[in-house]
Amino acid sequence: LEAEVAALGQQRSALEQEQVKSEAKCRRTEGAVEQHREEAEDLRMQLNNATRRMDDEVQRLRASFETERTRIHAEHTAALEAKGAKLRREVQTFQETEGSLRQRQREQEAELNTL
């Protein structure tokens, strides 16, 4: 009986040591899980910040694009308006010259008719 008690005592002691080891392993595992959770949360925050910065940069680039597009449009419009004004002046000069030549032609024809 004493041998059985001693064997049970040793078995109990071995089981208690195994339990202590299991509990320590469980605590380490829980610690690792918590650390992974914290790392995942940190990565989520980094991703959110990077996404926000990217969105801000996209907005900045869109605004810059619109500003540049408006500037180019204004330059082209001004150039076209200047070209149009020049062409109108040239047409007016041509019409005035043509009118004056026609007048002179009429005068010469009248002079020829009087001879």
C-alpha positions as CSV (number, residue, x, y, z in Angstrom):
1,L,0.0,0.0,0.0
2,E,2.8,2.3,0.9
3,A,4.4,1.6,-2.5
4,E,1.1,2.5,-4.2
5,V,0.8,5.7,-2.2
6,A,4.4,6.5,-3.0
7,A,3.8,5.8,-6.7
8,L,0.6,7.9,-6.6
9,G,2.5,10.7,-4.9
10,Q,5.1,10.6,-7.6
11,Q,2.4,10.5,-10.3
12,R,0.7,13.4,-8.6
13,S,4.0,15.3,-8.4
14,A,4.7,14.6,-12.1
15,L,1.1,15.8,-13.0
16,E,1.5,18.9,-10.9
17,Q,4.8,19.7,-12.7
18,E,3.2,19.0,-16.0
19,Q,0.3,21.4,-15.0
20,V,2.8,24.1,-14.0
21,K,4.6,23.7,-17.4
22,S,1.2,23.8,-19.2
23,E,0.1,26.9,-17.4
24,A,3.4,28.6,-18.1
25,K,3.2,27.7,-21.8
26,C,-0.4,28.9,-21.8
27,R,0.7,32.3,-20.3
28,R,3.4,32.6,-22.9
29,T,1.0,31.8,-25.6
30,E,-1.5,34.3,-24.3
31,G,1.3,36.9,-24.1
32,A,2.3,36.1,-27.7
33,V,-1.4,36.4,-28.8
34,E,-1.7,39.8,-27.1
35,Q,1.6,41.0,-28.6
36,H,0.3,39.9,-32.1
37,R,-3.0,41.8,-31.4
38,E,-1.1,44.9,-30.5
39,E,1.1,44.6,-33.6
40,A,-1.9,44.1,-35.7
41,E,-3.6,47.2,-34.3
42,D,-0.3,49.2,-34.8
43,L,-0.2,48.0,-38.5
44,R,-3.9,48.9,-38.9
45,M,-3.2,52.4,-37.6
46,Q,-0.1,52.7,-39.9
47,L,-2.3,51.6,-42.9
48,N,-5.0,54.1,-42.0
49,N,-2.4,56.9,-41.7
50,A,-0.8,55.9,-45.0
51,T,-4.2,55.8,-46.7
52,R,-5.1,59.2,-45.3
53,R,-1.8,60.6,-46.6
54,M,-2.3,59.0,-49.9
55,D,-5.9,60.5,-50.1
56,D,-4.4,63.9,-49.2
57,E,-1.8,63.6,-51.9
58,V,-4.4,62.5,-54.5
59,Q,-6.5,65.6,-53.6
60,R,-3.4,67.8,-53.8
61,L,-2.5,66.4,-57.2
62,R,-6.1,66.8,-58.5
63,A,-6.1,70.4,-57.4
64,S,-2.7,71.0,-59.0
65,F,-4.0,69.4,-62.2
66,E,-7.1,71.5,-62.3
67,T,-5.0,74.7,-61.7
68,E,-2.6,73.8,-64.4
69,R,-5.5,72.8,-66.8
70,T,-7.2,76.2,-66.1
71,R,-3.9,78.0,-66.7
72,I,-3.2,76.3,-70.0
73,H,-6.8,76.8,-71.1
74,A,-6.5,80.6,-70.2
75,E,-3.2,80.8,-72.1
76,H,-4.7,79.1,-75.2
77,T,-7.8,81.2,-75.0
78,A,-5.8,84.4,-74.8
79,A,-3.6,83.3,-77.7
80,L,-6.6,82.4,-79.8
81,E,-8.3,85.7,-79.0
82,A,-5.1,87.6,-79.9
83,K,-4.9,85.7,-83.2
84,G,-8.6,86.4,-83.9
85,A,-8.0,90.1,-83.2
86,K,-5.0,90.2,-85.6
87,L,-7.0,88.4,-88.3
88,R,-9.9,90.8,-87.8
89,R,-7.5,93.8,-88.2
90,E,-6.0,92.2,-91.3
91,V,-9.5,91.6,-92.8
92,Q,-10.4,95.2,-92.1
93,T,-7.2,96.5,-93.7
94,F,-7.8,94.2,-96.7
95,Q,-11.4,95.5,-97.0
96,E,-10.3,99.1,-96.7
97,T,-7.7,98.6,-99.3
98,E,-10.1,96.7,-101.5
99,G,-12.7,99.5,-101.1
100,S,-10.1,102.2,-101.9
101,L,-9.0,100.3,-105.0
102,R,-12.6,99.9,-106.2
103,Q,-13.2,103.6,-105.7
104,R,-10.1,104.4,-107.7
105,Q,-11.1,102.0,-110.4
106,R,-14.6,103.7,-110.6
107,E,-12.9,107.1,-110.7
108,Q,-10.6,105.9,-113.6
109,E,-13.5,104.4,-115.4
110,A,-15.5,107.6,-115.1
111,E,-12.5,109.6,-116.3
112,L,-12.1,107.3,-119.3
113,N,-15.8,107.7,-120.1
114,T,-15.5,111.5,-120.1
115,L,-12.7,111.3,-122.7
